[in-house]
Amino acid sequence: MGYLRFISRNLRGRPARTTLTALGLSVAVSAVMLLTGISWGFERSFLAIYRSRGIDLIVVRAGISDQLSSNLDASLEDELRAIPGVSQVAPSLMDAVSFEEANLVSVLTSGWEPGSLLIEGLRILEGRPLRPGDRRVVLLGRVLAMNLGKSVGEPIDIAGERFEVVGIYESASLFENGGLVMPLAELQRMMGREGQVTGFVVVAAPGVDPRELGRTIERRHQGVAAVPSGDYVKENIQLRLARAMASATTAIALVLGSIGLLNTMAMAVAERTGEIGLLRALGWRRSRIILLLMGEAGALGLLGVAGGAVLAAAGARGITMAPTSRGFIEPNLSPLVLAIGLAMGLGLTLLGGLYPAVRASRLEPTEALRHE
């Protein structure tokens, strides 16, 4: 009887145990894949804000961990423009608002100057873009407009003030699609931060090294940090927390999954001591016994990976369709994430199956047969 027939027979012979073990592994693998996909989706969406506009540097207050807590004088824009190597500069003020009637919290609110490169990065689907002199008007992201049921020309209440929706836009970034944009001066007034911004975006001139330009900006202006956009996204506190959560979940899932698989394989070895002794008496080497039992553990691991992929896909679908997260979270279940799930399944196989397999291979034939 070949290895595959042995493995198939042993797994099918205990359907309840096989199903429960595979299900437990599936839950662990799906949690890792889903959280990793969400973390990577966040990072991809943040990067899209800057890459779609060709932004090279983010200028914020030095030492801050979140741009929302940054505070710079808006007059710094003219000084940044005067630095050799700077092609474009655009100020930005960011805040978060809530629409409790729609069960939406922490909606990204951006204050931008009409005609800036930030505005030019939006594709207007309906209505018009912001214009100089606009007051009490907003642009809604496509997803936010859908969630609020708002269209062009309708009023919208923001932080107790009434605005008119003059346009609906689409962006390359998921976060911007779920947010809103208003004139910089209006958001400054609402926040009581006249003359202040949370940061600037900078486009370097062709041929200029963005990192060297950033160092030049920092030397000329004490108290500011000019960070390349890719580095800024990687150091974002929310993304770091998401990555830490994914890593912690992976570690916990590895421990729990390996313990579950170890228990299953240990019970399988205890129940089949006589069978293992007979195989040893028939001339099976210890390496063949180990290979047989590791094959069973590997089959359970693959079942867990397949089930985990299905659960992760279903979970991702549920997240994207849920009213509270629709349009704001988009798990990135890329082939690399699936590869991580496969590697985790193999890791669980090694951690949970190796000890019982080695222990079984050390049984002497006479001892195993006497146990039967």
C-alpha positions as CSV (number, residue, x, y, z in Angstrom):
1,M,0.0,0.0,0.0
2,G,1.5,3.4,-1.0
3,Y,2.0,6.4,1.1
4,L,-1.0,8.3,-0.4
5,R,-3.3,5.4,0.1
6,F,-2.2,5.1,3.8
7,I,-2.6,8.8,4.3
8,S,-6.0,8.9,2.7
9,R,-7.3,5.8,4.6
10,N,-6.1,7.2,7.9
11,L,-7.7,10.6,7.4
12,R,-11.0,9.2,6.1
13,G,-11.1,6.7,8.9
14,R,-11.5,9.4,11.5
15,P,-13.7,12.0,9.7
16,A,-14.8,13.9,12.8
17,R,-11.2,14.4,14.0
18,T,-9.9,15.2,10.5
19,T,-12.7,17.8,9.9
20,L,-12.3,19.5,13.3
21,T,-8.5,19.7,13.0
22,A,-8.7,21.1,9.4
23,L,-11.3,23.6,10.5
24,G,-9.2,24.8,13.4
25,L,-6.2,25.2,11.1
26,S,-8.4,27.0,8.5
27,V,-9.6,29.6,11.1
28,A,-6.0,30.3,12.1
29,V,-4.7,30.5,8.5
30,S,-7.7,32.7,7.4
31,A,-7.1,35.1,10.4
32,V,-3.5,35.6,9.4
33,M,-4.3,36.0,5.7
34,L,-7.1,38.4,6.3
35,L,-5.3,40.7,8.7
36,T,-2.1,40.6,6.6
37,G,-4.3,41.5,3.5
38,I,-6.0,44.4,5.4
39,S,-2.6,45.7,6.5
40,W,-1.2,45.6,3.0
41,G,-4.4,47.1,1.6
42,F,-4.0,50.0,4.0
43,E,-0.4,50.6,2.9
44,R,-1.2,50.3,-0.8
45,S,-4.1,52.8,-0.4
46,F,-1.9,55.3,1.4
47,L,0.9,55.0,-1.2
48,A,-1.7,55.6,-4.0
49,I,-2.4,59.1,-2.5
50,Y,1.2,60.1,-3.3
51,R,2.2,58.0,-6.2
52,S,-0.8,58.9,-8.3
53,R,0.3,62.5,-8.1
54,G,4.0,62.0,-8.4
55,I,4.6,63.4,-4.9
56,D,8.2,62.8,-3.7
57,L,8.3,64.4,-0.2
58,I,5.9,64.9,2.7
59,V,6.9,67.9,4.9
60,V,5.5,67.8,8.5
61,R,6.4,68.9,12.0
62,A,9.5,67.0,13.1
63,G,8.9,64.3,15.7
64,I,5.2,63.7,15.1
65,S,3.8,60.2,14.5
66,D,0.6,61.2,12.7
67,Q,0.1,64.0,10.2
68,L,-3.2,64.9,12.0
69,S,-1.1,66.1,14.9
70,S,1.3,68.1,12.8
71,N,1.1,71.9,12.9
72,L,3.0,74.2,10.4
73,D,2.7,77.8,9.4
74,A,1.0,78.1,6.0
75,S,3.5,80.8,5.0
76,L,6.2,78.1,4.8
77,E,4.8,77.3,1.3
78,D,6.6,80.3,-0.3
79,E,9.9,79.4,1.4
80,L,9.7,75.9,0.1
81,R,9.0,77.0,-3.4
82,A,12.1,79.1,-3.3
83,I,14.4,76.1,-2.6
84,P,16.3,75.0,-5.7
85,G,15.1,71.6,-6.9
86,V,11.5,72.1,-5.8
87,S,9.1,71.8,-8.7
88,Q,5.7,72.0,-7.0
89,V,4.4,72.5,-3.4
90,A,0.9,72.1,-2.1
91,P,-0.3,72.8,1.5
92,S,-2.8,70.4,3.2
93,L,-4.9,70.5,6.3
94,M,-6.3,67.1,7.5
95,D,-8.9,66.3,10.1
96,A,-11.5,63.6,10.8
97,V,-15.3,64.1,11.1
98,S,-18.2,61.8,11.9
99,F,-21.6,61.3,10.3
100,E,-23.4,59.5,13.1
101,E,-26.7,59.2,11.2
102,A,-24.8,57.0,8.7
103,N,-22.8,55.2,11.4
104,L,-19.5,56.6,9.9
105,V,-16.7,57.8,12.2
106,S,-13.3,59.3,11.5
107,V,-14.0,60.2,7.9
108,L,-10.9,61.8,6.4
109,T,-11.5,65.5,5.7
110,S,-8.9,67.4,3.6
111,G,-8.5,71.1,3.2
112,W,-6.8,71.9,-0.1
113,E,-6.3,74.9,-2.3
114,P,-8.3,75.0,-5.5
115,G,-6.1,74.2,-8.5
116,S,-3.4,72.6,-6.4
117,L,-1.8,69.3,-7.5
118,L,-3.8,67.6,-4.8
119,I,-7.0,68.7,-6.4
120,E,-5.7,67.8,-9.8
121,G,-5.2,64.2,-8.7
122,L,-9.0,63.7,-8.3
123,R,-11.2,62.7,-11.2
124,I,-14.5,64.6,-11.0
125,L,-17.4,62.2,-11.7
126,E,-20.2,64.7,-11.2
127,G,-20.4,68.4,-10.7
128,R,-17.3,70.5,-10.7
129,P,-14.0,70.9,-8.8
130,L,-13.2,73.5,-6.2
131,R,-12.8,77.1,-7.5
132,P,-11.0,80.1,-6.0
133,G,-13.4,82.0,-3.7
134,D,-15.6,79.0,-2.9
135,R,-17.2,79.1,0.5
136,R,-19.2,76.4,2.3
137,V,-18.8,73.8,-0.5
138,V,-17.4,70.3,-0.4
139,L,-16.4,67.5,-2.8
140,L,-17.4,64.0,-1.7
141,G,-15.5,60.9,-2.5
142,R,-17.4,58.4,-4.5
143,V,-17.7,55.9,-1.7
144,L,-18.7,58.5,0.9
145,A,-21.4,59.9,-1.4
146,M,-22.8,56.4,-1.8
147,N,-22.8,55.7,1.9
148,L,-24.4,59.1,2.7
149,G,-26.8,58.9,-0.2
150,K,-25.8,62.4,-1.3
151,S,-25.6,63.8,-4.8
152,V,-24.4,67.1,-6.4
153,G,-26.4,70.1,-5.3
154,E,-27.6,68.6,-2.0
155,P,-26.8,70.1,1.4
156,I,-24.6,68.2,3.9
157,D,-24.0,69.0,7.6
158,I,-20.4,68.7,8.8
159,A,-19.5,69.4,12.4
160,G,-22.6,71.4,12.9
161,E,-22.3,73.5,9.8
162,R,-24.1,73.2,6.5
163,F,-22.3,72.9,3.2
164,E,-23.3,72.3,-0.4
165,V,-22.0,69.3,-2.4
166,V,-20.6,70.7,-5.6
167,G,-18.8,67.6,-6.9
168,I,-18.3,63.9,-6.5
169,Y,-14.8,62.6,-7.2
170,E,-12.9,59.3,-7.6
171,S,-9.3,58.8,-6.5
172,A,-6.7,56.1,-6.8
173,S,-6.7,55.9,-3.0
174,L,-9.4,54.0,-1.1
175,F,-9.1,56.5,1.8
176,E,-9.8,59.5,-0.4
177,N,-12.7,57.8,-2.0
178,G,-14.2,57.4,1.5
179,G,-13.4,61.0,2.5
180,L,-14.3,64.6,1.5
181,V,-12.4,67.7,0.4
182,M,-13.2,71.4,1.1
183,P,-11.3,74.6,0.5
184,L,-8.3,75.0,2.7
185,A,-9.5,78.3,4.1
186,E,-12.9,76.8,5.1
187,L,-11.4,73.9,7.0
188,Q,-8.9,76.3,8.7
189,R,-11.9,78.4,9.8
190,M,-13.9,75.4,11.1
191,M,-10.9,74.1,13.1
192,G,-9.9,77.5,14.4
193,R,-6.5,77.1,12.7
194,E,-6.3,80.1,10.4
195,G,-2.9,80.3,8.8
196,Q,-2.0,76.8,9.8
197,V,-1.7,73.5,7.9
198,T,-0.8,69.9,8.9
199,G,1.8,69.5,6.1
200,F,3.0,70.1,2.6
201,V,3.5,67.8,-0.3
202,V,6.5,68.4,-2.5
203,V,7.4,67.3,-6.1
204,A,11.1,67.4,-6.9
205,A,12.3,68.8,-10.2
206,P,13.4,66.3,-12.8
207,G,16.9,64.9,-12.0
208,V,16.8,66.0,-8.4
209,D,17.3,63.3,-5.7
210,P,14.2,63.5,-3.4
211,R,16.2,62.4,-0.4
212,E,18.9,65.0,-0.9
213,L,16.2,67.6,-1.4
214,G,14.6,66.5,1.8
215,R,17.9,66.9,3.7
216,T,18.2,70.4,2.2
217,I,14.7,71.4,3.4
218,E,15.5,70.1,6.9
219,R,18.7,72.0,7.1
220,R,17.1,75.3,6.0
221,H,14.0,74.9,8.3
222,Q,14.5,73.7,11.8
223,G,11.7,71.7,13.3
224,V,10.4,70.2,10.1
225,A,10.8,66.7,8.6
226,A,10.9,66.2,4.9
227,V,10.3,62.5,4.4
228,P,10.1,60.6,1.1
229,S,6.6,59.5,0.5
230,G,7.3,55.7,0.6
231,D,9.2,56.1,3.9
232,Y,6.4,58.3,5.3
233,V,3.8,55.6,4.6
234,K,5.9,52.8,6.1
235,E,6.4,54.8,9.3
236,N,2.7,55.8,9.6
237,I,1.5,54.9,13.1
238,Q,-1.8,53.4,12.0
239,L,0.0,51.2,9.5
240,R,2.6,50.1,12.0
241,L,-0.2,49.1,14.4
242,A,-1.9,47.2,11.6
243,R,1.3,45.4,10.8
244,A,2.0,44.7,14.5
245,M,-1.6,43.2,14.8
246,A,-1.0,41.0,11.8
247,S,2.3,39.8,13.2
248,A,0.9,39.1,16.6
249,T,-2.0,37.2,15.1
250,T,0.4,35.1,13.1
251,A,2.4,34.2,16.2
252,I,-0.7,33.3,18.2
253,A,-2.2,31.3,15.3
254,L,1.1,29.4,14.9
255,V,1.1,28.4,18.5
256,L,-2.6,27.4,18.7
257,G,-2.5,25.7,15.3
258,S,0.6,23.7,16.1
259,I,-0.8,22.6,19.5
260,G,-4.0,21.5,17.8
261,L,-2.1,19.5,15.2
262,L,0.3,18.1,17.8
263,N,-2.7,16.8,19.8
264,T,-4.3,15.2,16.7
265,M,-1.1,13.5,15.6
266,A,-0.3,12.4,19.1
267,M,-3.7,10.8,19.4
268,A,-3.3,9.2,16.0
269,V,0.0,7.6,17.0
270,A,-1.4,6.3,20.3
271,E,-4.4,4.7,18.5
272,R,-2.2,3.1,15.9
273,T,0.7,1.9,17.9
274,G,0.0,-1.7,16.9
275,E,-0.2,-0.8,13.2
276,I,3.1,1.1,13.4
277,G,4.7,-1.9,15.2
278,L,3.4,-4.2,12.4
279,L,4.9,-1.9,9.7
280,R,8.2,-1.9,11.6
281,A,8.1,-5.7,11.8
282,L,7.5,-5.9,8.1
283,G,10.7,-4.0,7.5
284,W,9.7,-0.3,7.4
285,R,12.5,1.9,8.3
286,R,12.1,4.7,10.8
287,S,12.4,7.3,8.1
288,R,9.4,5.7,6.3
289,I,7.3,5.9,9.4
290,I,8.3,9.6,9.9
291,L,7.5,10.3,6.2
292,L,4.1,8.6,6.5
293,L,3.0,10.5,9.6
294,M,4.4,13.8,8.3
295,G,2.5,13.2,5.2
296,E,-0.7,13.0,7.2
297,A,0.2,16.2,9.0
298,G,1.0,17.8,5.7
299,A,-2.4,16.7,4.3
300,L,-4.1,18.3,7.2
301,G,-2.0,21.5,6.8
302,L,-3.0,21.7,3.1
303,L,-6.7,21.2,4.0
304,G,-6.2,24.0,6.5
305,V,-4.7,26.3,3.9
306,A,-7.4,25.6,1.4
307,G,-10.1,26.2,4.0
308,G,-8.3,29.3,5.2
309,A,-8.2,30.7,1.8
310,V,-11.9,30.2,1.3
311,L,-12.7,31.7,4.8
312,A,-10.4,34.7,4.1
313,A,-12.0,35.4,0.8
314,A,-15.5,35.2,2.4
315,G,-14.3,37.4,5.3
316,A,-12.9,40.0,2.8
317,R,-16.1,40.0,0.9
318,G,-18.1,40.5,4.1
319,I,-15.8,43.4,5.2
320,T,-16.1,45.2,1.8
321,M,-19.9,44.8,1.9
322,A,-20.5,45.8,5.6
323,P,-22.0,49.3,6.0
324,T,-19.5,50.4,8.6
325,S,-16.4,49.4,6.5
326,R,-17.7,49.5,2.9
327,G,-15.3,51.5,0.9
328,F,-12.8,52.1,3.7
329,I,-11.2,48.7,4.0
330,E,-10.1,46.6,1.1
331,P,-8.1,43.5,2.0
332,N,-5.3,42.8,-0.4
333,L,-5.5,39.0,-0.8
334,S,-2.7,38.9,-3.4
335,P,-0.8,35.8,-4.4
336,L,1.9,36.7,-1.9
337,V,-0.7,36.7,0.9
338,L,-1.9,33.3,-0.3
339,A,1.8,32.2,-0.3
340,I,2.1,33.3,3.3
341,G,-1.0,31.1,4.1
342,L,0.7,28.2,2.4
343,A,3.9,28.8,4.3
344,M,2.0,28.9,7.5
345,G,0.3,25.6,6.7
346,L,3.7,24.0,6.1
347,G,5.0,25.6,9.3
348,L,2.1,24.2,11.3
349,T,2.8,20.8,9.8
350,L,6.4,20.9,10.9
351,L,5.7,22.2,14.4
352,G,2.7,20.0,15.1
353,G,3.6,16.8,13.3
354,L,7.3,16.3,13.8
355,Y,7.5,15.2,17.4
356,P,4.7,12.6,17.2
357,A,6.2,11.2,14.0
358,V,9.7,10.9,15.5
359,R,8.3,9.4,18.7
360,A,6.4,6.8,16.7
361,S,9.4,5.9,14.6
362,R,11.3,5.0,17.8
363,L,8.9,2.4,18.8
364,E,10.4,-1.1,18.8
365,P,8.3,-3.6,16.8
366,T,7.9,-6.1,19.8
367,E,6.9,-3.3,22.1
368,A,4.3,-1.9,19.7
369,L,2.8,-5.3,18.9
370,R,2.6,-6.1,22.6
371,H,0.6,-2.8,23.1
372,E,-1.9,-4.1,20.6
